[in-house]
Amino acid sequence: MNYDGYFDLITGYSNDILYYYELRVFLGGPEADSIPDIYLENAHIPYPQRNLGAEFAGKGDFNGDGIDDFAARSVTSGGCCWMG
């Protein structure tokens, strides 16, 4: 993701029974450990979320910061309806 020559890892967890969803980004390299460099869960995003982190897709470096950006699947309740 950050073009430093090391492999990076994105993981997701989706639990519809507990309504808990998360995604974690681990940047590789000599300092790599089990603590995610980026952590996001459904409670961090406005409106109720479902399926956040169930699927990912790399989208390239949209903002030019040297780190590839990605899209994560979720559905959001913005009122009466669930929107993708």
PDB file of N, CA, C and O in Angstrom:
ATOM      1  N   MET A   1       0.813  -1.209   0.000  1.00  0.00           N
ATOM      2  CA  MET A   1       0.000   0.000   0.000  1.00  0.00           C
ATOM      3  C   MET A   1       0.849   1.263   0.000  1.00  0.00           C
ATOM      4  O   MET A   1       0.517   2.225  -0.691  1.00  0.00           O
ATOM      5  N   ASN A   2       1.947   1.278   0.767  1.00  0.00           N
ATOM      6  CA  ASN A   2       2.712   2.512   0.874  1.00  0.00           C
ATOM      7  C   ASN A   2       4.011   2.493   0.063  1.00  0.00           C
ATOM      8  O   ASN A   2       4.873   3.353   0.248  1.00  0.00           O
ATOM      9  N   TYR A   3       4.149   1.517  -0.829  1.00  0.00           N
ATOM     10  CA  TYR A   3       5.272   1.451  -1.773  1.00  0.00           C
ATOM     11  C   TYR A   3       6.646   1.465  -1.109  1.00  0.00           C
ATOM     12  O   TYR A   3       7.591   2.019  -1.669  1.00  0.00           O
ATOM     13  N   ASP A   4       6.773   0.865   0.076  1.00  0.00           N
ATOM     14  CA  ASP A   4       8.077   0.800   0.731  1.00  0.00           C
ATOM     15  C   ASP A   4       8.808  -0.506   0.447  1.00  0.00           C
ATOM     16  O   ASP A   4       9.872  -0.756   1.013  1.00  0.00           O
ATOM     17  N   GLY A   5       8.244  -1.344  -0.429  1.00  0.00           N
ATOM     18  CA  GLY A   5       8.870  -2.609  -0.790  1.00  0.00           C
ATOM     19  C   GLY A   5       8.445  -3.779   0.079  1.00  0.00           C
ATOM     20  O   GLY A   5       8.850  -4.912  -0.181  1.00  0.00           O
ATOM     21  N   TYR A   6       7.641  -3.535   1.100  1.00  0.00           N
ATOM     22  CA  TYR A   6       7.164  -4.595   1.982  1.00  0.00           C
ATOM     23  C   TYR A   6       5.690  -4.871   1.695  1.00  0.00           C
ATOM     24  O   TYR A   6       4.938  -3.972   1.320  1.00  0.00           O
ATOM     25  N   PHE A   7       5.294  -6.120   1.876  1.00  0.00           N
ATOM     26  CA  PHE A   7       3.895  -6.474   1.712  1.00  0.00           C
ATOM     27  C   PHE A   7       3.068  -5.915   2.863  1.00  0.00           C
ATOM     28  O   PHE A   7       3.518  -5.910   4.009  1.00  0.00           O
ATOM     29  N   ASP A   8       1.876  -5.452   2.565  1.00  0.00           N
ATOM     30  CA  ASP A   8       0.946  -4.935   3.561  1.00  0.00           C
ATOM     31  C   ASP A   8      -0.295  -5.833   3.566  1.00  0.00           C
ATOM     32  O   ASP A   8      -0.517  -6.608   2.636  1.00  0.00           O
ATOM     33  N   LEU A   9      -1.088  -5.716   4.617  1.00  0.00           N
ATOM     34  CA  LEU A   9      -2.219  -6.613   4.800  1.00  0.00           C
ATOM     35  C   LEU A   9      -3.443  -5.828   5.251  1.00  0.00           C
ATOM     36  O   LEU A   9      -3.353  -4.975   6.133  1.00  0.00           O
ATOM     37  N   ILE A  10      -4.591  -6.123   4.637  1.00  0.00           N
ATOM     38  CA  ILE A  10      -5.875  -5.572   5.070  1.00  0.00           C
ATOM     39  C   ILE A  10      -6.745  -6.756   5.485  1.00  0.00           C
ATOM     40  O   ILE A  10      -6.884  -7.723   4.736  1.00  0.00           O
ATOM     41  N   THR A  11      -7.327  -6.677   6.675  1.00  0.00           N
ATOM     42  CA  THR A  11      -8.225  -7.731   7.134  1.00  0.00           C
ATOM     43  C   THR A  11      -9.564  -7.117   7.524  1.00  0.00           C
ATOM     44  O   THR A  11      -9.637  -5.945   7.894  1.00  0.00           O
ATOM     45  N   GLY A  12     -10.605  -7.907   7.440  1.00  0.00           N
ATOM     46  CA  GLY A  12     -11.931  -7.462   7.844  1.00  0.00           C
ATOM     47  C   GLY A  12     -12.617  -8.520   8.676  1.00  0.00           C
ATOM     48  O   GLY A  12     -12.307  -9.708   8.593  1.00  0.00           O
ATOM     49  N   TYR A  13     -13.549  -8.064   9.473  1.00  0.00           N
ATOM     50  CA  TYR A  13     -14.352  -8.978  10.286  1.00  0.00           C
ATOM     51  C   TYR A  13     -15.790  -8.480  10.235  1.00  0.00           C
ATOM     52  O   TYR A  13     -16.053  -7.305  10.488  1.00  0.00           O
ATOM     53  N   SER A  14     -16.707  -9.361   9.913  1.00  0.00           N
ATOM     54  CA  SER A  14     -18.107  -8.999   9.775  1.00  0.00           C
ATOM     55  C   SER A  14     -18.954  -9.993  10.558  1.00  0.00           C
ATOM     56  O   SER A  14     -18.935 -11.187  10.259  1.00  0.00           O
ATOM     57  N   ASN A  15     -19.698  -9.517  11.559  1.00  0.00           N
ATOM     58  CA  ASN A  15     -20.512 -10.381  12.403  1.00  0.00           C
ATOM     59  C   ASN A  15     -21.930  -9.824  12.470  1.00  0.00           C
ATOM     60  O   ASN A  15     -22.188  -8.870  13.204  1.00  0.00           O
ATOM     61  N   ASP A  16     -22.862 -10.421  11.700  1.00  0.00           N
ATOM     62  CA  ASP A  16     -24.237  -9.944  11.663  1.00  0.00           C
ATOM     63  C   ASP A  16     -25.036 -10.303  12.914  1.00  0.00           C
ATOM     64  O   ASP A  16     -26.065  -9.685  13.187  1.00  0.00           O
ATOM     65  N   ILE A  17     -24.580 -11.281  13.667  1.00  0.00           N
ATOM     66  CA  ILE A  17     -25.297 -11.660  14.887  1.00  0.00           C
ATOM     67  C   ILE A  17     -25.063 -10.618  15.983  1.00  0.00           C
ATOM     68  O   ILE A  17     -26.003 -10.211  16.665  1.00  0.00           O
ATOM     69  N   LEU A  18     -23.808 -10.187  16.152  1.00  0.00           N
ATOM     70  CA  LEU A  18     -23.465  -9.183  17.166  1.00  0.00           C
ATOM     71  C   LEU A  18     -23.512  -7.760  16.622  1.00  0.00           C
ATOM     72  O   LEU A  18     -23.332  -6.807  17.381  1.00  0.00           O
ATOM     73  N   TYR A  19     -23.749  -7.599  15.324  1.00  0.00           N
ATOM     74  CA  TYR A  19     -23.702  -6.295  14.668  1.00  0.00           C
ATOM     75  C   TYR A  19     -22.383  -5.580  14.941  1.00  0.00           C
ATOM     76  O   TYR A  19     -22.349  -4.406  15.310  1.00  0.00           O
ATOM     77  N   TYR A  20     -21.305  -6.326  14.748  1.00  0.00           N
ATOM     78  CA  TYR A  20     -19.960  -5.778  14.941  1.00  0.00           C
ATOM     79  C   TYR A  20     -19.160  -6.008  13.666  1.00  0.00           C
ATOM     80  O   TYR A  20     -19.099  -7.127  13.155  1.00  0.00           O
ATOM     81  N   TYR A  21     -18.548  -4.946  13.157  1.00  0.00           N
ATOM     82  CA  TYR A  21     -17.807  -5.014  11.905  1.00  0.00           C
ATOM     83  C   TYR A  21     -16.550  -4.169  12.053  1.00  0.00           C
ATOM     84  O   TYR A  21     -16.581  -3.109  12.678  1.00  0.00           O
ATOM     85  N   GLU A  22     -15.454  -4.632  11.482  1.00  0.00           N
ATOM     86  CA  GLU A  22     -14.212  -3.874  11.582  1.00  0.00           C
ATOM     87  C   GLU A  22     -13.315  -4.145  10.387  1.00  0.00           C
ATOM     88  O   GLU A  22     -13.480  -5.142   9.683  1.00  0.00           O
ATOM     89  N   LEU A  23     -12.370  -3.253  10.168  1.00  0.00           N
ATOM     90  CA  LEU A  23     -11.297  -3.501   9.219  1.00  0.00           C
ATOM     91  C   LEU A  23      -9.997  -2.995   9.821  1.00  0.00           C
ATOM     92  O   LEU A  23      -9.977  -2.026  10.580  1.00  0.00           O
ATOM     93  N   ARG A  24      -8.921  -3.668   9.467  1.00  0.00           N
ATOM     94  CA  ARG A  24      -7.589  -3.356   9.996  1.00  0.00           C
ATOM     95  C   ARG A  24      -6.583  -3.351   8.855  1.00  0.00           C
ATOM     96  O   ARG A  24      -6.635  -4.199   7.964  1.00  0.00           O
ATOM     97  N   VAL A  25      -5.677  -2.399   8.891  1.00  0.00           N
ATOM     98  CA  VAL A  25      -4.598  -2.308   7.915  1.00  0.00           C
ATOM     99  C   VAL A  25      -3.281  -2.466   8.671  1.00  0.00           C
ATOM    100  O   VAL A  25      -3.016  -1.756   9.641  1.00  0.00           O
ATOM    101  N   PHE A  26      -2.465  -3.405   8.209  1.00  0.00           N
ATOM    102  CA  PHE A  26      -1.138  -3.643   8.778  1.00  0.00           C
ATOM    103  C   PHE A  26      -0.106  -3.328   7.707  1.00  0.00           C
ATOM    104  O   PHE A  26      -0.085  -3.971   6.657  1.00  0.00           O
ATOM    105  N   LEU A  27       0.754  -2.339   7.963  1.00  0.00           N
ATOM    106  CA  LEU A  27       1.830  -2.023   7.035  1.00  0.00           C
ATOM    107  C   LEU A  27       3.026  -2.895   7.364  1.00  0.00           C
ATOM    108  O   LEU A  27       3.434  -2.978   8.523  1.00  0.00           O
ATOM    109  N   GLY A  28       3.598  -3.552   6.352  1.00  0.00           N
ATOM    110  CA  GLY A  28       4.722  -4.457   6.567  1.00  0.00           C
ATOM    111  C   GLY A  28       6.038  -3.717   6.739  1.00  0.00           C
ATOM    112  O   GLY A  28       6.110  -2.499   6.578  1.00  0.00           O
ATOM    113  N   GLY A  29       7.067  -4.468   7.066  1.00  0.00           N
ATOM    114  CA  GLY A  29       8.399  -3.900   7.232  1.00  0.00           C
ATOM    115  C   GLY A  29       9.042  -4.391   8.506  1.00  0.00           C
ATOM    116  O   GLY A  29       8.454  -5.196   9.227  1.00  0.00           O
ATOM    117  N   PRO A  30      10.257  -3.914   8.800  1.00  0.00           N
ATOM    118  CA  PRO A  30      10.985  -4.377   9.984  1.00  0.00           C
ATOM    119  C   PRO A  30      10.268  -4.065  11.298  1.00  0.00           C
ATOM    120  O   PRO A  30      10.483  -4.756  12.294  1.00  0.00           O
ATOM    121  N   GLU A  31       9.430  -3.049  11.313  1.00  0.00           N
ATOM    122  CA  GLU A  31       8.717  -2.649  12.530  1.00  0.00           C
ATOM    123  C   GLU A  31       7.322  -3.279  12.623  1.00  0.00           C
ATOM    124  O   GLU A  31       6.569  -2.958  13.543  1.00  0.00           O
ATOM    125  N   ALA A  32       6.966  -4.162  11.696  1.00  0.00           N
ATOM    126  CA  ALA A  32       5.627  -4.746  11.665  1.00  0.00           C
ATOM    127  C   ALA A  32       5.349  -5.550  12.933  1.00  0.00           C
ATOM    128  O   ALA A  32       6.223  -6.251  13.443  1.00  0.00           O
ATOM    129  N   ASP A  33       4.130  -5.438  13.427  1.00  0.00           N
ATOM    130  CA  ASP A  33       3.710  -6.186  14.611  1.00  0.00           C
ATOM    131  C   ASP A  33       2.227  -6.515  14.484  1.00  0.00           C
ATOM    132  O   ASP A  33       1.650  -6.380  13.405  1.00  0.00           O
ATOM    133  N   SER A  34       1.617  -6.938  15.569  1.00  0.00           N
ATOM    134  CA  SER A  34       0.210  -7.346  15.525  1.00  0.00           C
ATOM    135  C   SER A  34      -0.749  -6.193  15.824  1.00  0.00           C
ATOM    136  O   SER A  34      -1.955  -6.410  15.942  1.00  0.00           O
ATOM    137  N   ILE A  35      -0.232  -4.982  15.946  1.00  0.00           N
ATOM    138  CA  ILE A  35      -1.070  -3.814  16.195  1.00  0.00           C
ATOM    139  C   ILE A  35      -1.366  -3.148  14.851  1.00  0.00           C
ATOM    140  O   ILE A  35      -0.432  -2.784  14.136  1.00  0.00           O
ATOM    141  N   PRO A  36      -2.646  -2.977  14.489  1.00  0.00           N
ATOM    142  CA  PRO A  36      -2.956  -2.401  13.177  1.00  0.00           C
ATOM    143  C   PRO A  36      -2.510  -0.940  13.087  1.00  0.00           C
ATOM    144  O   PRO A  36      -2.602  -0.184  14.054  1.00  0.00           O
ATOM    145  N   ASP A  37      -2.030  -0.566  11.907  1.00  0.00           N
ATOM    146  CA  ASP A  37      -1.665   0.827  11.662  1.00  0.00           C
ATOM    147  C   ASP A  37      -2.897   1.684  11.415  1.00  0.00           C
ATOM    148  O   ASP A  37      -2.898   2.880  11.706  1.00  0.00           O
ATOM    149  N   ILE A  38      -3.943   1.073  10.879  1.00  0.00           N
ATOM    150  CA  ILE A  38      -5.233   1.739  10.695  1.00  0.00           C
ATOM    151  C   ILE A  38      -6.301   0.784  11.220  1.00  0.00           C
ATOM    152  O   ILE A  38      -6.327  -0.388  10.845  1.00  0.00           O
ATOM    153  N   TYR A  39      -7.175   1.280  12.078  1.00  0.00           N
ATOM    154  CA  TYR A  39      -8.253   0.466  12.627  1.00  0.00           C
ATOM    155  C   TYR A  39      -9.548   1.252  12.497  1.00  0.00           C
ATOM    156  O   TYR A  39      -9.613   2.420  12.880  1.00  0.00           O
ATOM    157  N   LEU A  40     -10.568   0.617  11.961  1.00  0.00           N
ATOM    158  CA  LEU A  40     -11.860   1.260  11.781  1.00  0.00           C
ATOM    159  C   LEU A  40     -12.950   0.240  12.086  1.00  0.00           C
ATOM    160  O   LEU A  40     -12.919  -0.880  11.578  1.00  0.00           O
ATOM    161  N   GLU A  41     -13.900   0.626  12.907  1.00  0.00           N
ATOM    162  CA  GLU A  41     -15.040  -0.253  13.182  1.00  0.00           C
ATOM    163  C   GLU A  41     -16.327   0.509  12.917  1.00  0.00           C
ATOM    164  O   GLU A  41     -16.312   1.730  12.760  1.00  0.00           O
ATOM    165  N   ASN A  42     -17.436  -0.209  12.867  1.00  0.00           N
ATOM    166  CA  ASN A  42     -18.706   0.404  12.511  1.00  0.00           C
ATOM    167  C   ASN A  42     -19.098   1.542  13.449  1.00  0.00           C
ATOM    168  O   ASN A  42     -19.809   2.452  13.024  1.00  0.00           O
ATOM    169  N   ALA A  43     -18.667   1.525  14.692  1.00  0.00           N
ATOM    170  CA  ALA A  43     -19.004   2.593  15.631  1.00  0.00           C
ATOM    171  C   ALA A  43     -18.311   3.911  15.279  1.00  0.00           C
ATOM    172  O   ALA A  43     -18.728   4.968  15.754  1.00  0.00           O
ATOM    173  N   HIS A  44     -17.257   3.867  14.451  1.00  0.00           N
ATOM    174  CA  HIS A  44     -16.536   5.079  14.055  1.00  0.00           C
ATOM    175  C   HIS A  44     -17.218   5.834  12.916  1.00  0.00           C
ATOM    176  O   HIS A  44     -16.811   6.947  12.585  1.00  0.00           O
ATOM    177  N   ILE A  45     -18.240   5.248  12.318  1.00  0.00           N
ATOM    178  CA  ILE A  45     -18.874   5.809  11.136  1.00  0.00           C
ATOM    179  C   ILE A  45     -20.306   6.202  11.483  1.00  0.00           C
ATOM    180  O   ILE A  45     -21.012   5.434  12.137  1.00  0.00           O
ATOM    181  N   PRO A  46     -20.751   7.399  11.051  1.00  0.00           N
ATOM    182  CA  PRO A  46     -22.131   7.794  11.351  1.00  0.00           C
ATOM    183  C   PRO A  46     -23.153   6.831  10.757  1.00  0.00           C
ATOM    184  O   PRO A  46     -22.889   6.167   9.754  1.00  0.00           O
ATOM    185  N   TYR A  47     -24.287   6.767  11.370  1.00  0.00           N
ATOM    186  CA  TYR A  47     -25.402   5.894  11.005  1.00  0.00           C
ATOM    187  C   TYR A  47     -25.052   4.432  11.281  1.00  0.00           C
ATOM    188  O   TYR A  47     -23.879   4.061  11.254  1.00  0.00           O
ATOM    189  N   PRO A  48     -26.029   3.628  11.537  1.00  0.00           N
ATOM    190  CA  PRO A  48     -25.777   2.195  11.743  1.00  0.00           C
ATOM    191  C   PRO A  48     -25.146   1.561  10.498  1.00  0.00           C
ATOM    192  O   PRO A  48     -25.545   1.862   9.373  1.00  0.00           O
ATOM    193  N   GLN A  49     -24.180   0.701  10.704  1.00  0.00           N
ATOM    194  CA  GLN A  49     -23.468   0.028   9.620  1.00  0.00           C
ATOM    195  C   GLN A  49     -23.707  -1.469   9.675  1.00  0.00           C
ATOM    196  O   GLN A  49     -23.873  -2.042  10.752  1.00  0.00           O
ATOM    197  N   ARG A  50     -23.725  -2.098   8.511  1.00  0.00           N
ATOM    198  CA  ARG A  50     -23.723  -3.559   8.422  1.00  0.00           C
ATOM    199  C   ARG A  50     -22.719  -3.953   7.358  1.00  0.00           C
ATOM    200  O   ARG A  50     -22.557  -3.261   6.352  1.00  0.00           O
ATOM    201  N   ASN A  51     -22.058  -5.053   7.585  1.00  0.00           N
ATOM    202  CA  ASN A  51     -21.133  -5.663   6.636  1.00  0.00           C
ATOM    203  C   ASN A  51     -19.884  -4.842   6.338  1.00  0.00           C
ATOM    204  O   ASN A  51     -19.207  -5.120   5.349  1.00  0.00           O
ATOM    205  N   LEU A  52     -19.552  -3.848   7.149  1.00  0.00           N
ATOM    206  CA  LEU A  52     -18.296  -3.124   6.963  1.00  0.00           C
ATOM    207  C   LEU A  52     -17.146  -4.111   7.072  1.00  0.00           C
ATOM    208  O   LEU A  52     -17.081  -4.868   8.040  1.00  0.00           O
ATOM    209  N   GLY A  53     -16.251  -4.123   6.117  1.00  0.00           N
ATOM    210  CA  GLY A  53     -15.097  -5.011   6.148  1.00  0.00           C
ATOM    211  C   GLY A  53     -15.325  -6.388   5.577  1.00  0.00           C
ATOM    212  O   GLY A  53     -14.421  -7.223   5.595  1.00  0.00           O
ATOM    213  N   ALA A  54     -16.528  -6.646   5.065  1.00  0.00           N
ATOM    214  CA  ALA A  54     -16.794  -7.965   4.494  1.00  0.00           C
ATOM    215  C   ALA A  54     -16.024  -8.171   3.189  1.00  0.00           C
ATOM    216  O   ALA A  54     -15.633  -9.295   2.876  1.00  0.00           O
ATOM    217  N   GLU A  55     -15.804  -7.111   2.434  1.00  0.00           N
ATOM    218  CA  GLU A  55     -15.073  -7.185   1.165  1.00  0.00           C
ATOM    219  C   GLU A  55     -14.260  -5.917   0.973  1.00  0.00           C
ATOM    220  O   GLU A  55     -14.646  -4.849   1.447  1.00  0.00           O
ATOM    221  N   PHE A  56     -13.122  -6.033   0.270  1.00  0.00           N
ATOM    222  CA  PHE A  56     -12.238  -4.896  -0.008  1.00  0.00           C
ATOM    223  C   PHE A  56     -11.881  -4.867  -1.480  1.00  0.00           C
ATOM    224  O   PHE A  56     -11.961  -5.879  -2.177  1.00  0.00           O
ATOM    225  N   ALA A  57     -11.484  -3.683  -1.945  1.00  0.00           N
ATOM    226  CA  ALA A  57     -10.942  -3.547  -3.290  1.00  0.00           C
ATOM    227  C   ALA A  57      -9.926  -2.418  -3.278  1.00  0.00           C
ATOM    228  O   ALA A  57     -10.224  -1.327  -2.791  1.00  0.00           O
ATOM    229  N   GLY A  58      -8.725  -2.660  -3.808  1.00  0.00           N
ATOM    230  CA  GLY A  58      -7.723  -1.618  -3.938  1.00  0.00           C
ATOM    231  C   GLY A  58      -8.130  -0.641  -5.029  1.00  0.00           C
ATOM    232  O   GLY A  58      -8.633  -1.053  -6.074  1.00  0.00           O
ATOM    233  N   LYS A  59      -7.920   0.640  -4.799  1.00  0.00           N
ATOM    234  CA  LYS A  59      -8.351   1.665  -5.744  1.00  0.00           C
ATOM    235  C   LYS A  59      -7.217   2.562  -6.217  1.00  0.00           C
ATOM    236  O   LYS A  59      -7.471   3.530  -6.933  1.00  0.00           O
ATOM    237  N   GLY A  60      -5.963   2.271  -5.838  1.00  0.00           N
ATOM    238  CA  GLY A  60      -4.844   3.132  -6.230  1.00  0.00           C
ATOM    239  C   GLY A  60      -4.706   4.308  -5.276  1.00  0.00           C
ATOM    240  O   GLY A  60      -5.425   4.396  -4.281  1.00  0.00           O
ATOM    241  N   ASP A  61      -3.783   5.206  -5.580  1.00  0.00           N
ATOM    242  CA  ASP A  61      -3.495   6.354  -4.713  1.00  0.00           C
ATOM    243  C   ASP A  61      -4.296   7.560  -5.175  1.00  0.00           C
ATOM    244  O   ASP A  61      -3.830   8.335  -6.009  1.00  0.00           O
ATOM    245  N   PHE A  62      -5.504   7.722  -4.634  1.00  0.00           N
ATOM    246  CA  PHE A  62      -6.384   8.819  -5.049  1.00  0.00           C
ATOM    247  C   PHE A  62      -5.861  10.195  -4.655  1.00  0.00           C
ATOM    248  O   PHE A  62      -5.934  11.134  -5.448  1.00  0.00           O
ATOM    249  N   ASN A  63      -5.334  10.325  -3.438  1.00  0.00           N
ATOM    250  CA  ASN A  63      -4.988  11.657  -2.939  1.00  0.00           C
ATOM    251  C   ASN A  63      -3.499  11.986  -3.028  1.00  0.00           C
ATOM    252  O   ASN A  63      -3.086  13.037  -2.538  1.00  0.00           O
ATOM    253  N   GLY A  64      -2.682  11.132  -3.631  1.00  0.00           N
ATOM    254  CA  GLY A  64      -1.278  11.440  -3.855  1.00  0.00           C
ATOM    255  C   GLY A  64      -0.409  11.443  -2.612  1.00  0.00           C
ATOM    256  O   GLY A  64       0.645  12.079  -2.608  1.00  0.00           O
ATOM    257  N   ASP A  65      -0.822  10.745  -1.548  1.00  0.00           N
ATOM    258  CA  ASP A  65      -0.020  10.727  -0.324  1.00  0.00           C
ATOM    259  C   ASP A  65       0.979   9.580  -0.280  1.00  0.00           C
ATOM    260  O   ASP A  65       1.659   9.393   0.729  1.00  0.00           O
ATOM    261  N   GLY A  66       1.079   8.800  -1.371  1.00  0.00           N
ATOM    262  CA  GLY A  66       2.029   7.695  -1.415  1.00  0.00           C
ATOM    263  C   GLY A  66       1.499   6.401  -0.841  1.00  0.00           C
ATOM    264  O   GLY A  66       2.228   5.412  -0.781  1.00  0.00           O
ATOM    265  N   ILE A  67       0.239   6.383  -0.415  1.00  0.00           N
ATOM    266  CA  ILE A  67      -0.377   5.175   0.130  1.00  0.00           C
ATOM    267  C   ILE A  67      -1.583   4.831  -0.727  1.00  0.00           C
ATOM    268  O   ILE A  67      -2.441   5.680  -0.969  1.00  0.00           O
ATOM    269  N   ASP A  68      -1.651   3.581  -1.187  1.00  0.00           N
ATOM    270  CA  ASP A  68      -2.815   3.167  -1.973  1.00  0.00           C
ATOM    271  C   ASP A  68      -4.081   3.264  -1.127  1.00  0.00           C
ATOM    272  O   ASP A  68      -4.077   2.945   0.062  1.00  0.00           O
ATOM    273  N   ASP A  69      -5.135   3.699  -1.745  1.00  0.00           N
ATOM    274  CA  ASP A  69      -6.427   3.780  -1.083  1.00  0.00           C
ATOM    275  C   ASP A  69      -7.243   2.534  -1.419  1.00  0.00           C
ATOM    276  O   ASP A  69      -6.959   1.848  -2.401  1.00  0.00           O
ATOM    277  N   PHE A  70      -8.244   2.245  -0.612  1.00  0.00           N
ATOM    278  CA  PHE A  70      -9.062   1.060  -0.830  1.00  0.00           C
ATOM    279  C   PHE A  70     -10.502   1.379  -0.498  1.00  0.00           C
ATOM    280  O   PHE A  70     -10.794   2.336   0.218  1.00  0.00           O
ATOM    281  N   ALA A  71     -11.389   0.574  -1.020  1.00  0.00           N
ATOM    282  CA  ALA A  71     -12.815   0.692  -0.722  1.00  0.00           C
ATOM    283  C   ALA A  71     -13.226  -0.545   0.060  1.00  0.00           C
ATOM    284  O   ALA A  71     -12.792  -1.656  -0.246  1.00  0.00           O
ATOM    285  N   ALA A  72     -14.063  -0.349   1.068  1.00  0.00           N
ATOM    286  CA  ALA A  72     -14.583  -1.452   1.872  1.00  0.00           C
ATOM    287  C   ALA A  72     -16.097  -1.480   1.734  1.00  0.00           C
ATOM    288  O   ALA A  72     -16.753  -0.439   1.722  1.00  0.00           O
ATOM    289  N   ARG A  73     -16.631  -2.663   1.633  1.00  0.00           N
ATOM    290  CA  ARG A  73     -18.078  -2.829   1.492  1.00  0.00           C
ATOM    291  C   ARG A  73     -18.771  -2.554   2.820  1.00  0.00           C
ATOM    292  O   ARG A  73     -18.277  -2.938   3.879  1.00  0.00           O
ATOM    293  N   SER A  74     -19.911  -1.891   2.755  1.00  0.00           N
ATOM    294  CA  SER A  74     -20.796  -1.752   3.906  1.00  0.00           C
ATOM    295  C   SER A  74     -22.159  -1.304   3.400  1.00  0.00           C
ATOM    296  O   SER A  74     -22.290  -0.838   2.269  1.00  0.00           O
ATOM    297  N   VAL A  75     -23.150  -1.447   4.230  1.00  0.00           N
ATOM    298  CA  VAL A  75     -24.462  -0.876   3.963  1.00  0.00           C
ATOM    299  C   VAL A  75     -24.818   0.002   5.148  1.00  0.00           C
ATOM    300  O   VAL A  75     -24.517  -0.340   6.292  1.00  0.00           O
ATOM    301  N   THR A  76     -25.450   1.116   4.883  1.00  0.00           N
ATOM    302  CA  THR A  76     -25.688   2.130   5.899  1.00  0.00           C
ATOM    303  C   THR A  76     -27.169   2.450   5.991  1.00  0.00           C
ATOM    304  O   THR A  76     -27.848   2.581   4.972  1.00  0.00           O
ATOM    305  N   SER A  77     -27.666   2.573   7.205  1.00  0.00           N
ATOM    306  CA  SER A  77     -29.044   2.985   7.407  1.00  0.00           C
ATOM    307  C   SER A  77     -29.069   4.496   7.561  1.00  0.00           C
ATOM    308  O   SER A  77     -28.606   5.026   8.571  1.00  0.00           O
ATOM    309  N   GLY A  78     -29.604   5.189   6.571  1.00  0.00           N
ATOM    310  CA  GLY A  78     -29.706   6.636   6.628  1.00  0.00           C
ATOM    311  C   GLY A  78     -31.127   7.081   6.911  1.00  0.00           C
ATOM    312  O   GLY A  78     -31.484   8.217   6.601  1.00  0.00           O
ATOM    313  N   GLY A  79     -31.920   6.248   7.472  1.00  0.00           N
ATOM    314  CA  GLY A  79     -33.332   6.548   7.718  1.00  0.00           C
ATOM    315  C   GLY A  79     -34.136   5.268   7.617  1.00  0.00           C
ATOM    316  O   GLY A  79     -33.932   4.332   8.389  1.00  0.00           O
ATOM    317  N   CYS A  80     -35.045   5.233   6.669  1.00  0.00           N
ATOM    318  CA  CYS A  80     -35.923   4.076   6.556  1.00  0.00           C
ATOM    319  C   CYS A  80     -35.323   2.951   5.707  1.00  0.00           C
ATOM    320  O   CYS A  80     -35.848   1.837   5.701  1.00  0.00           O
ATOM    321  N   CYS A  81     -34.253   3.226   5.006  1.00  0.00           N
ATOM    322  CA  CYS A  81     -33.741   2.252   4.032  1.00  0.00           C
ATOM    323  C   CYS A  81     -32.265   1.952   4.254  1.00  0.00           C
ATOM    324  O   CYS A  81     -31.530   2.776   4.798  1.00  0.00           O
ATOM    325  N   TRP A  82     -31.842   0.772   3.831  1.00  0.00           N
ATOM    326  CA  TRP A  82     -30.415   0.412   3.856  1.00  0.00           C
ATOM    327  C   TRP A  82     -29.828   0.719   2.487  1.00  0.00           C
ATOM    328  O   TRP A  82     -30.342   0.260   1.467  1.00  0.00           O
ATOM    329  N   MET A  83     -28.760   1.489   2.471  1.00  0.00           N
ATOM    330  CA  MET A  83     -28.120   1.876   1.211  1.00  0.00           C
ATOM    331  C   MET A  83     -26.728   1.271   1.134  1.00  0.00           C
ATOM    332  O   MET A  83     -26.025   1.232   2.144  1.00  0.00           O
ATOM    333  N   GLY A  84     -26.311   0.801  -0.027  1.00  0.00           N
ATOM    334  CA  GLY A  84     -24.977   0.240  -0.217  1.00  0.00           C
ATOM    335  C   GLY A  84     -23.934   1.330  -0.272  1.00  0.00           C
ATOM    336  O   GLY A  84     -22.748   1.042  -0.428  1.00  0.00           O
TER     337      GLY A  84
END
